[in-house]
Amino acid sequence: MTNSNRNHLERMVVSRKQTALMLDSTKWANEFTWDEIYQLAEYVDAYQCRKGTVLLEQGQSDQKMMIILSGKVDVMKRRSETESQHLATLKAGQTLGEMSIVDKEPRSAMAYAKTGVKFLSLTKENLDQLATNHPALAYAF
């Protein structure tokens, strides 16, 4: 990974309907009706990035989760400055980072784009707004 790839996330400019369609294309959304997916789409943002981009940094305290739309993401645990352990390779339909929303602890692992990746991101702030505006939907989430 080069430093030039570390923060190269590009927010995708898409409509709420397009976001809902992206969300609906994942197995993650199977539990929701179309109306619920359309409501959820208001609270997530779509991004894309190149291979090698760091998506989550071990030790960070940001509170967001991601739903992978396409591509592959490697999850690694840094053991030392020179040693890392590969934990998983995630693909379309899988999520990552959701524990940071639940436990508010720093991230226990890092994640980077193994390939070009498109994903939806939900922040804790947006989840809180969802809970205020659509409590039943936030609870189901």
Solvent accessible surface area in square Angstrom, and as a share of the most:
residue,aa,sasa,rsa
1,M,119,0.53
2,T,82,0.48
3,N,128,0.66
4,S,83,0.54
5,N,28,0.14
6,R,79,0.29
7,N,135,0.69
8,H,73,0.33
9,L,63,0.31
10,E,86,0.39
11,R,144,0.53
12,M,33,0.15
13,V,151,0.87
14,V,49,0.28
15,S,56,0.36
16,R,88,0.32
17,K,120,0.51
18,Q,91,0.41
19,T,7,0.04
20,A,0,0.00
21,L,93,0.46
22,M,37,0.16
23,L,1,0.01
24,D,67,0.35
25,S,91,0.59
26,T,8,0.04
27,K,135,0.57
28,W,56,0.20
29,A,2,0.02
30,N,113,0.58
31,E,153,0.69
32,F,25,0.10
33,T,83,0.48
34,W,103,0.36
35,D,101,0.52
36,E,54,0.24
37,I,2,0.01
38,Y,78,0.30
39,Q,58,0.26
40,L,2,0.01
41,A,5,0.04
42,E,97,0.43
43,Y,10,0.04
44,V,13,0.07
45,D,33,0.17
46,A,3,0.02
47,Y,51,0.19
48,Q,53,0.24
49,C,11,0.07
50,R,118,0.43
51,K,138,0.58
52,G,8,0.08
53,T,0,0.00
54,V,15,0.09
55,L,10,0.05
56,L,9,0.04
57,E,36,0.16
58,Q,36,0.16
59,G,48,0.46
60,Q,75,0.33
61,S,75,0.48
62,D,48,0.25
63,Q,52,0.23
64,K,42,0.18
65,M,7,0.03
66,M,1,0.00
67,I,4,0.02
68,I,1,0.00
69,L,28,0.14
70,S,47,0.31
71,G,26,0.25
72,K,93,0.39
73,V,0,0.00
74,D,9,0.05
75,V,25,0.14
76,M,33,0.15
77,K,52,0.22
78,R,85,0.31
79,R,131,0.48
80,S,54,0.35
81,E,166,0.74
82,T,137,0.79
83,E,104,0.47
84,S,57,0.37
85,Q,80,0.36
86,H,94,0.42
87,L,85,0.42
88,A,36,0.28
89,T,53,0.31
90,L,26,0.13
91,K,120,0.51
92,A,52,0.40
93,G,7,0.07
94,Q,59,0.26
95,T,33,0.19
96,L,11,0.06
97,G,16,0.15
98,E,63,0.28
99,M,117,0.52
100,S,4,0.03
101,I,15,0.07
102,V,107,0.62
103,D,62,0.32
104,K,121,0.51
105,E,102,0.46
106,P,70,0.44
107,R,20,0.07
108,S,79,0.51
109,A,18,0.14
110,M,16,0.07
111,A,1,0.01
112,Y,47,0.18
113,A,0,0.00
114,K,87,0.37
115,T,52,0.30
116,G,43,0.42
117,V,2,0.01
118,K,82,0.35
119,F,2,0.01
120,L,0,0.00
121,S,8,0.05
122,L,4,0.02
123,T,48,0.28
124,K,45,0.19
125,E,126,0.57
126,N,29,0.15
127,L,27,0.13
128,D,67,0.35
129,Q,93,0.41
130,L,0,0.00
131,A,44,0.34
132,T,109,0.64
133,N,87,0.45
134,H,49,0.22
135,P,87,0.55
136,A,84,0.65
137,L,9,0.04
138,A,15,0.12
139,Y,198,0.75
140,A,66,0.51
141,F,65,0.27
